Amino acid sequence: MRAHTLEIVIFVVLFLGVSAMGFVAARWRRPDDLNHLDEWGLGGRSFGGWITWFLIGGDLYTAYTFVAVPALLFAAGAAGFFAVPYTIVVYPLVFLVLVRMWSVSHRHGFVTPADFVRARFQSPTLALLVAITGIVATMPYIALQLVGIESVLKTMGMTGSGTLARHLPIIIAFAILAAYTYSSGLRAPALIAFVKDSLIYIVILVAVFYLPYKLGGWGAIFDAADAKFDKSASPADGILLNANNQLQYITLALGSALALFLYPHSITGVLASRSRDVIKRNMSALPAYSLLLGLIALLGYAAIAAKVTPLKNPNGTNDNNTVVPLLFDKLFPDWFAGVAYAAIGIGALVPAAIMSIAAANLFTRNIYREYLKRDASPAQEAQASKIASLLVKVGALVFVVFVDPQFSIDLQLIGGVIILQTLPAVALGLFTRWFHRGALIGGWIAGMGLGMWMLYQIPNAATKRAHFGGSAFPLSEFGFDSTKTIYVGFVAVAVNLAVAALLTVIFRASSVTDGGDDTTRDDYFADADAPRISAASNSPVSPAVAPDLII
Amino acid sequence: MTGPEAPDTPATVQPGDRSPWNWLLFVPIVVPLLTLWYNADSPRILGFPRFYWLQLAFIIIGVSTTTLVYQLSKRR
């Protein structure tokens, strides 16, 4: 094994430079008072088009995506390319949804999606469910960012033996991240996102032209992948889809698109922007990242053509997440590989910071203020969020250090399925107040139960696990005479919706008490110039005030 | 579907986000999900099988549609 000294030096220098930026960010666009959740947790709700573009781009297209999607193509072929239609479909899908979310949050000072649900349906219970769903779905996602950094560290040989030595670099990296997120809040990832995305764009542009030059052209790369899949025993892989996985491809792309903006960290990025226009323009401009993602995905095939062999996990299975770092190690000069590694490593910091902020905001607004300290001042809220963000990161770290990384990946899979169950309350709630609040809770329980059961039924041959082995559910399990598979989340959310609709009709017919609605129609179209409701008390959903008095 | 709060004050101009142009948004939602259009190897462009170059090309449809809808629904 050759020395990785130059790679390590470049990685460390860039990593430390960016960390310094994270601390400086506290002074960037400095507000009068950082001790307010709007400032710490949403960057003052003031970001314009460019910052929002980098922030949301850096937030959604995570280091894990950049490592795991090519790994998926490397192992399974075309099925992994679902990430491209997924990230095309998502923007037109949420175009109208997110501006409504922004407007109503601007008017009422909402910080989290659960805040909105609390006011829209006047149901603290439903809001609590949305908040807990969000936190549980986000935690493994943060852990996966660490898995992304680790794939790079592993390739550079920066991992010793023994539990602590193996994870020491990542513990240090995360401690730095936790420190500047604590002090700078959302401003830190917003500032770092510029560096992260610039680095990734440069690395990928170079790779897209340099790799085919080294490997005999893109045609040869695809042919090499085709030859590998032809030889493999599995009938499911290949550079094209087969008859059985097309339904899975479509439903996974659509289901993932529906889930993406339900994640608390996506909403955080959206609420941090300045106006409706900024969001609409970003919905047009963000697909630039999808092009990047598509090209990165194809690095998985380049790795096949370059005959990369993935490193092993401690338990002897292949760690496919190492194929992209290994590809750079093998074909590029050391200094450039170092830059690429830094891009992935820094790429993990931006989403990890935003996710921990989003999860912390959920805790503060919908658990701390709702159940622990009803009269919390803005400064106390900000303080609670800062501390919660630290705890969330420690939790994610514990996951990575003590739990099999495969388990984080499984949890992330479950995360997508469970966050989808907030769709009726959060996304449809922006368009209609028709659903009964009790029915939404019933739908959530049904969708969650079915989703868990389906995931439990799915084995994975490659990792030799009997349960939670993937998200492709065979239709034959439902009694259909078919070999096709379908995305679990898609089925679960469909059942969730059906149950919520049915229960709404039943509850209305039997006159079960429903909550009111703290929002008005105009709130959903308000722009930046519209004043905030009850700005004086700074608690739009203050439980002490009767709902009809707020407006 | 704007929910139960139907316009009850027709005298004043209601704010809203309804525009017939919004229907255009269905194009970039539906087209990338029709696998039968692109699940094939030929023709290849620059070595990319159709499955790959066509899906990457759909990004252009997505960008242009959202831009168009934004511009058209802005001036009313």
Interface residues (C-beta under 8 A of the other chain):
Chain A: A78 F81 V84 P85 I88 V89 Y91 P92 L93 F95 L96 V99 R100 P212 G217 W218 G219 A220 I221 F222 I239 L240 L241 Q246 Y249 I250 A253 L254 K280 R281 M283 S284 A285 P287 A288 S290 L291 G294 L298 F431 T432 R433 W434 T520 R521 D522 Y524 F525 A526
Chain B: M1 T2 G3 P4 E5 Q14 P15 G16 D17 N22 L25 F26 V27 P28 I29 P32 L33 T35 L36 N39 A40 D41 R44 L46 G47 F48 P49 F51 Y52 Q55 L56 F58 I59 I61 G62 V63 T65 T66 T67 V69 Y70
